[in-house]
């Protein structure tokens, strides 16, 4: 679900997520700290990317195999390698393996970060990569709490990428009303995808059935048309049996 706001003020996610309790996958944006009653889960893709950028910025002739940037990248890669093995595991299995294999890597990585911080210029790309992991540590280690949690928030980033690319091409997206309209339609489309629906067929059902409702604000009638409803016709399914 998408929501448009004119600024990046932390009050907006707090209001939008009011009443939600549980885990919240996020990037490094500090505004999420204003959301009450949630556990923030950080993104290792962001942490890894910063070491990758520091490595790429090294002079062309310099060996990159034994640099601190390469070492930091290696810690991140180890965690991602474990997650690839756990792709089809149950949440319980994933939690158990993470505690056995990922937690020791995190402990070693934490000790390495502490050691490197005193040796690195804070404003260098490497210094920024180290600072990011240290500052985000509670969020970066939160994935150990529950096997349902993911190591990164790439899934949400992928879902918003078409929105970001498309807004440059759509004339109506340059106004607040246009942004709100596009946020609404994208919410419907992406929720359809997440629930295994064909977005075109699902929209077709909505456009045909919503005008037929005796009361368009009836919660029970609307529930039957939501993307996860079992009442939807089979034609809405992305892959029909």
Secondary structure, DSSP 8 states (H G I E B T S, - for coil): -----SS--HHHHHHHTTT--EEEE--S-GGGGGSTTEEEE--HHHHHHHHHHHHHTS-TTS--TTSHHHHHHHHHHHHHHHHHHTTTS-HHHHHHHIIIIIHHHHHHHHHHHHHHHTTS-TTSHHHHHHHHHHHTHHHHTGGGG-TT--S--HHHHHHHHHHHHHTTT-GGGGSHHHHHHHHHHHHHHHHHHHTTB-HHHHHHHHHHHGGG-SSTT-HHHHHTTSTT-TTS-GGGBSS--
